[in-house]
Amino acid sequence: MKYYLHRKYYIAIHGDLIDAVKAIHPFESLRASDFYEITADEYTNTVLDWRYEDGEWQQ
C-alpha cells in the first residue's frame, strides 16, 4: 500500500488514494491532486491531525 500526505494540511492516507477521497470524511472537500506520495517512514514520523487507515478516517 502507498502513503500520501496532503499538500496543505496535516492529513495523510495509508492505502488507496481514491477510496480515501471518496470515503466519508470530516473535511469540506478532498481531491486526489491535493496529496503527494511519501515513504512509510515519513508517514510514521509525521505528526498528523487525521489519518486514513484500514478503510476509515481516524483522528
C-alpha positions as CSV (number, residue, x, y, z in Angstrom):
1,M,0.0,0.0,0.0
2,K,1.1,3.5,-0.7
3,Y,1.3,6.5,1.6
4,Y,0.2,10.1,0.8
5,L,0.4,13.4,2.6
6,H,-1.9,16.4,1.9
7,R,-0.1,19.4,0.4
8,K,-1.6,21.9,2.9
9,Y,-3.0,20.1,5.9
10,Y,-1.6,17.5,8.3
11,I,-3.7,14.7,7.0
12,A,-2.4,11.5,5.3
13,I,-3.5,8.3,3.7
14,H,-2.2,4.8,4.0
15,G,-4.0,2.9,1.3
16,D,-5.9,3.7,-1.8
17,L,-6.0,7.4,-2.5
18,I,-9.3,7.3,-4.5
19,D,-11.1,5.3,-1.8
20,A,-9.9,7.7,0.9
21,V,-11.1,10.8,-1.1
22,K,-14.5,9.1,-1.7
23,A,-14.9,7.9,1.9
24,I,-17.0,9.9,4.4
25,H,-14.6,12.4,5.9
26,P,-14.8,15.4,8.2
27,F,-13.3,17.8,5.7
28,E,-15.1,20.2,3.4
29,S,-13.7,18.7,0.3
30,L,-10.7,16.5,-0.7
31,R,-9.2,15.9,-4.1
32,A,-6.6,13.3,-5.1
33,S,-4.5,16.0,-6.5
34,D,-4.2,17.6,-3.0
35,F,-1.9,14.7,-2.0
36,Y,1.6,13.6,-2.9
37,E,3.2,10.2,-2.3
38,I,5.6,9.8,0.7
39,T,7.6,6.9,2.2
40,A,6.4,4.7,5.1
41,D,9.0,6.4,7.4
42,E,7.7,9.8,6.6
43,Y,4.1,8.7,7.3
44,T,5.1,7.1,10.6
45,N,7.3,10.1,11.7
46,T,4.9,12.9,10.8
47,V,2.6,14.3,13.4
48,L,-0.9,14.2,11.8
49,D,-4.3,15.5,12.7
50,W,-6.1,12.9,10.7
51,R,-5.1,9.6,9.0
52,Y,-7.0,7.3,6.6
53,E,-6.1,3.8,7.6
54,D,-8.0,0.5,7.4
55,G,-10.7,2.0,5.2
56,E,-11.7,4.9,7.5
57,W,-10.6,8.3,8.6
58,Q,-9.1,8.4,12.2
59,Q,-8.2,11.3,14.3
